[in-house]
Amino acid sequence: MTIAIRAATGGDVAAIDALLRRAFPAHDEARLVQQLCIDGDMVLTLVADDEETGALAGMVAFSRMAAEIGGKAMAAVSLAPVAVDAAHRRQGVAEALIQAGLAHLRDAGATLCFVLGDPAYYGRFGFSAELARGFASPYAGDYLMALPLQDGAMPCGVRGEARHAAAFAALGGVS
């Protein structure tokens, strides 16, 4: 299988929604992506197309966050969600999407990326719970991880708040 990764367009909305509803039975992620887009908090959405079939193989989304270090606001984003169609799982699609998204965010000048997930999985990309420690967040703990995007260095200073976009709270999560 060969995939092509590209920025999502308006023409992908229905396919992304259908993928998220198949991948996550509670449909919270589909509603989250919709609300992030409505609120204007979506920073980047990438899709992976199966070049042989033309089917949507996967997607990843990055949304705006508010984060402070040393009293200074950082250009921070949250990685959530990432989804891969069942027929394309365990073939590197999610990894390719995440790597492409992180590269794009680095080039765009983002400072930090946060993710809430499995440390064993996200650690391979450089995410670390240790780097997220000290940020005031309702998600604080071993599953909230951060990744510095500029030269791999964490900005110096006392860590302040790390707040997700309002859509996370609006759908029953916390911000």
KOLKOLZA-545229 format. One record per residue: residue number from 1; residue in one letter; x, y, z of N, C-alpha, C in turn. Coordinates in steps of 0.1 Angstrom, whole numbers, plus 2048, in hexadecimal, padded with zeros to 3 digits. Example, Ala and Ser with C-alpha at 12.3 -4.5 7.8 and 13.67 -1.06 7.14 Angstrom:
# residues 2
   i aa npx npy npz capx capy capz cpx cpy cpz
   1  A 884 7C7 84E  87B  7D3  84E 884 7DF 84E
   2  S 880 7EA 847  889  7F5  847 881 800 84F
//
This chain:
# residues 175
   i aa npx npy npz capx capy capz cpx cpy cpz
   1  M 808 7F4 800  800  800  800 809 80C 800
   2  T 805 816 7F8  80C  823  7F7 802 82E 7FC
   3  I 806 837 805  7FD  841  809 803 84F 805
   4  A 7FA 858 803  7FE  866  800 7F8 86E 80B
   5  I 801 876 812  7FC  87F  81D 7FB 88D 817
   6  R 7F0 893 81B  7ED  8A1  816 7E4 8A8 820
   7  A 7E4 8B5 81F  7DB  8BD  828 7CC 8BA 824
   8  A 7C4 8B9 82E  7B6  8B6  82B 7AF 8C3 825
   9  T 7A5 8C0 81D  79E  8CB  817 78F 8CA 81B
  10  G 787 8D3 816  779  8D3  819 772 8C6 813
  11  G 778 8C1 808  772  8B5  802 775 8A9 80A
  12  D 77D 8A9 815  780  89E  81D 777 89D 829
  13  V 76F 8A7 82C  768  8A8  839 75F 89B 83B
  14  A 758 897 831  74F  88B  833 757 87E 836
  15  A 762 87D 82E  76A  871  830 771 870 83D
  16  I 776 87C 842  77C  87D  84F 772 87A 85A
  17  D 766 87F 859  75C  87D  863 759 86E 863
  18  A 757 868 857  754  859  857 75F 851 85D
  19  L 76B 854 85A  777  84D  85F 777 84E 86E
  20  L 775 85A 874  775  85C  882 76A 854 889
  21  R 75E 854 883  753  84D  888 755 83D 888
  22  R 75D 839 87E  760  82A  87E 76B 827 888
  23  A 775 830 889  781  82D  891 77E 82E 8A0
  24  F 774 837 8A4  772  83A  8B2 763 838 8B4
  25  P 75F 82D 8BB  751  82A  8BC 748 834 8C3
  26  A 74E 83C 8CC  745  846  8D3 743 853 8CB
  27  H 74A 854 8C0  748  860  8B7 74D 86D 8BD
  28  D 753 86D 8C9  758  879  8CF 762 880 8C6
  29  E 76B 878 8C0  776  87E  8B8 770 885 8AC
  30  A 766 87F 8A6  760  885  89A 75A 893 89E
  31  R 753 893 8A9  74D  8A0  8AE 758 8AA 8B2
  32  L 763 8A5 8B8  76E  8AE  8BC 774 8B4 8AF
  33  V 776 8AD 8A5  77C  8B3  899 772 8BD 893
  34  Q 765 8BA 892  75B  8C3  88D 75C 8D0 895
  35  Q 75C 8CF 8A3  75B  8DB  8AB 768 8E3 8AA
  36  L 774 8DC 8A9  780  8E4  8A8 780 8EC 89B
  37  C 77B 8E6 890  77A  8ED  883 770 8F9 885
  38  I 765 8F7 88A  75B  901  88C 760 90D 894
  39  D 768 90A 89F  76D  914  8A8 779 91B 8A2
  40  G 77F 916 897  78B  91C  892 798 918 899
  41  D 797 90D 8A1  7A3  908  8A8 7AB 8FD 8A1
  42  M 7A7 8F9 896  7AE  8EF  88F 7BA 8F5 888
  43  V 7C6 8F0 88B  7D2  8F5  885 7D6 8EE 879
  44  L 7D5 8E1 879  7D9  8D9  86E 7D2 8CB 86E
  45  T 7CD 8C7 862  7C7  8BA  860 7CD 8B4 854
  46  L 7D4 8A9 856  7DA  8A1  84B 7D2 894 848
  47  V 7D1 890 83C  7CB  883  838 7D5 87B 831
  48  A 7D3 86E 832  7DB  864  82A 7D2 85D 820
  49  D 7D5 85E 814  7CD  857  809 7D4 84B 805
  50  D 7CD 840 804  7D2  834  7FE 7D3 836 7EF
  51  E 7DF 837 7E9  7E1  83A  7DB 7DB 82F 7D2
  52  E 7DA 823 7D7  7D5  818  7CE 7C6 818 7CD
  53  T 7BF 81B 7D8  7B1  81B  7D8 7AA 829 7D8
  54  G 7B2 833 7DC  7AC  840  7DE 7A5 842 7EB
  55  A 7A4 838 7F3  79D  839  800 7A5 841 80A
  56  L 79E 847 813  7A4  84E  81E 7A9 844 828
  57  A 7B7 843 82A  7BD  839  833 7BE 83E 841
  58  G 7BF 84C 843  7C1  851  850 7C1 860 851
  59  M 7C0 865 85D  7C1  874  85F 7C7 877 86C
  60  V 7CD 883 86D  7D2  888  87A 7CE 897 87B
  61  A 7CB 89B 887  7C7  8A9  889 7CF 8AF 894
  62  F 7D2 8BC 893  7DA  8C4  89D 7D2 8D1 89F
  63  S 7CF 8D3 8AC  7C7  8DF  8AF 7CF 8E9 8B8
  64  R 7CA 8F5 8B9  7D0  900  8C0 7D0 8FD 8CF
  65  M 7DA 900 8D6  7DA  8FF  8E5 7E0 90C 8EB
  66  A 7DD 90F 8F7  7E3  91A  8FE 7ED 914 908
  67  A 7F9 918 907  804  913  910 80D 91E 913
  68  E 812 91E 920  81B  928  924 828 922 92B
  69  I 833 928 928  83F  925  92F 846 932 933
  70  G 849 933 940  850  940  944 847 94C 942
  71  G 839 94A 943  830  955  941 82E 959 933
  72  K 835 952 929  834  955  91B 82B 94B 914
  73  A 822 950 90C  81A  947  904 822 940 8F9
  74  M 820 933 8F8  827  92B  8EE 81E 927 8E2
  75  A 823 926 8D6  81B  921  8CB 81A 912 8CD
  76  A 80F 90E 8D3  80D  8FF  8D6 801 8FA 8CF
  77  V 802 8ED 8CD  7F7  8E5  8C6 7F5 8D8 8CD
  78  S 7E9 8D2 8CB  7E6  8C5  8D0 7E4 8BB 8C5
  79  L 7EA 8B0 8C6  7E8  8A5  8BC 7DB 89D 8C0
  80  A 7D0 89E 8B9  7C5  896  8BC 7B9 899 8B2
  81  P 7B3 890 8AD  7B6  881  8AD 7BF 87D 8A1
  82  V 7C4 871 8A2  7C9  86A  897 7C1 85D 895
  83  A 7BD 85B 888  7B5  84F  885 7BA 849 878
  84  V 7B9 83B 878  7BD  834  86C 7B1 82A 86A
  85  D 7AE 829 85D  7A3  81F  859 7A8 811 85C
  86  A 79F 809 860  7A2  7FB  865 7AB 7F3 85A
  87  A 7A8 7F5 84D  7AF  7EE  843 7BD 7F3 841
  88  H 7C1 7FE 847  7CE  804  845 7D6 804 852
  89  R 7D1 7FE 85C  7D8  7FE  869 7E4 7F5 869
  90  R 7EE 7F9 872  7FA  7F1  873 803 7F1 867
  91  Q 802 7FC 85F  809  7FE  853 811 80B 853
  92  G 812 812 85E  81A  81E  85F 812 82B 85B
  93  V 805 82A 859  7FD  835  855 7FD 840 860
  94  A 7FA 83C 86C  7F9  846  877 807 84D 879
  95  E 811 844 879  81F  84A  87B 822 854 870
  96  A 81F 851 863  822  85A  858 81A 867 85A
  97  L 80E 866 85E  806  872  860 80B 87B 86B
  98  I 80F 874 876  814  87C  882 821 883 87E
  99  Q 82A 87B 878  837  881  874 835 88D 86A
 100  A 82C 88B 860  82A  896  857 824 8A2 85E
 101  G 81B 8A0 867  815  8AB  86E 81F 8B2 877
 102  L 827 8AB 87E  831  8B1  887 83B 8B9 87E
 103  A 83F 8B4 873  849  8BB  86A 842 8C8 865
 104  H 835 8C8 861  82E  8D4  85D 82E 8DE 868
 105  L 82B 8D9 874  82A  8E3  880 837 8E9 883
 106  R 842 8E1 882  84F  8E6  885 852 8F2 87B
 107  D 84F 8EF 86E  852  8F9  863 849 905 865
 108  A 83D 904 86B  834  90F  86D 837 917 87A
 109  G 841 912 882  845  919  88D 83F 916 89A
 110  A 837 90B 89B  831  907  8A8 83C 903 8B1
 111  T 83B 906 8BE  845  903  8C8 843 8F6 8CF
 112  L 837 8F2 8D2  834  8E6  8DA 828 8DF 8D4
 113  C 829 8D2 8D5  81D  8C9  8D2 81A 8C0 8DE
 114  F 80E 8C0 8E2  809  8B7  8ED 801 8AC 8E7
 115  V 801 8A1 8EE  7F8  896  8EA 7F4 88F 8F7
 116  L 7E9 889 8F7  7E4  881  903 7E2 873 8FD
 117  G 7EB 86A 902  7EA  85D  8FC 7F4 853 902
 118  D 7F6 848 8FC  7FF  83D  900 80E 841 8FF
 119  P 815 842 90A  823  846  90A 82B 83D 901
 120  A 828 830 901  830  827  8F9 82F 82A 8EA
 121  Y 823 82E 8E6  821  831  8D8 827 83F 8D4
 122  Y 822 849 8DC  826  857  8D8 835 85A 8DC
 123  G 83B 852 8E4  849  854  8E8 852 852 8DB
 124  R 84E 84A 8D2  856  848  8C6 858 855 8BE
 125  F 84F 85F 8BF  850  86B  8B8 857 876 8C0
 126  G 85B 872 8CD  862  87C  8D5 859 882 8E0
 127  F 84C 87F 8E0  843  884  8EB 848 87E 8F8
 128  S 847 886 903  84B  882  910 842 888 91B
 129  A 83E 880 924  836  884  92F 83E 88E 938
 130  E 84B 88B 939  854  893  941 854 8A2 93C
 131  L 854 8A3 92F  854  8B1  929 847 8B8 92B
 132  A 83C 8B1 92E  82F  8B7  930 82D 8B9 93F
 133  R 835 8B3 948  833  8B5  956 835 8C4 95A
 134  G 82D 8C8 963  82E  8D6  967 824 8DF 961
 135  F 81F 8DB 955  814  8E3  94F 807 8E1 956
 136  A 800 8EB 95A  7F3  8EA  960 7E9 8E6 956
 137  S 7E4 8DA 957  7DB  8D4  94E 7D2 8CA 955
 138  P 7C5 8C9 951  7BD  8BF  957 7C1 8B1 952
 139  Y 7C9 8B0 948  7CE  8A3  943 7DC 89F 948
 140  A 7E1 8A8 951  7EF  8A5  956 7F0 897 95C
 141  G 7FC 891 959  7FE  883  95D 807 87C 952
 142  D 808 86F 954  811  868  94B 80D 867 93C
 143  Y 800 86A 939  7FB  869  92C 7FB 876 924
 144  L 7FD 881 92B  7FF  88E  925 80D 890 922
 145  M 810 891 915  81E  892  910 820 89E 908
 146  A 82D 8A3 907  830  8AF  8FF 83C 8AB 8F7
 147  L 83D 8B3 8EC  848  8B2  8E2 84C 8C0 8DE
 148  P 858 8C4 8E1  85D  8D1  8DC 860 8D0 8CD
 149  L 85B 8D9 8C6  85C  8D8  8B7 868 8E0 8B1
 150  Q 86D 8EA 8B8  878  8F2  8B3 885 8EE 8B8
 151  D 88D 8E7 8B0  89A  8E2  8B4 89A 8D8 8BF
 152  G 88F 8D3 8C2  88D  8C8  8CC 890 8CD 8DB
 153  A 890 8DA 8DD  893  8E0  8EA 886 8E5 8F0
 154  M 884 8E3 8FD  879  8E8  904 87C 8F6 908
 155  P 873 900 905  876  90D  90A 878 90E 919
 156  C 881 917 91E  884  918  92C 879 920 933
 157  G 878 91D 940  86F  925  949 865 91C 950
 158  V 85E 922 959  854  91B  961 848 918 958
 159  R 844 90C 958  839  907  950 82C 90C 956
 160  G 823 912 94D  816  917  951 80B 90E 94D
 161  E 801 914 948  7F5  90C  944 7F7 906 936
 162  A 7F1 8FB 934  7F0  8F4  927 7E1 8F1 925
 163  R 7DA 8F9 91D  7CC  8F8  91C 7C8 8F5 90D
 164  H 7C0 8EA 90C  7BB  8E6  8FF 7B0 8EF 8FA
 165  A 7AD 8EF 8EE  7A2  8F7  8E8 795 8F4 8EF
 166  A 78C 8FD 8EE  77F  8FC  8F5 777 8F0 8F1
 167  A 779 8EB 8E5  771  8E0  8E0 773 8D3 8E8
 168  F 77F 8D2 8EE  781  8C6  8F7 778 8C6 903
 169  A 776 8D2 909  76D  8D3  914 75E 8D2 910
 170  A 75B 8D8 904  74E  8D8  900 748 8CA 8FD
 171  L 751 8C1 8FA  74D  8B3  8F7 74E 8A9 903
 172  G 74F 8AF 90F  74F  8A6  91B 75D 8A4 920
 173  G 767 8A9 919  775  8A8  91E 777 8B4 926
 174  V 784 8B7 928  788  8C3  92F 791 8CB 927
 175  S 792 8D8 92A  79C  8E0  922 7A8 8E3 929
//
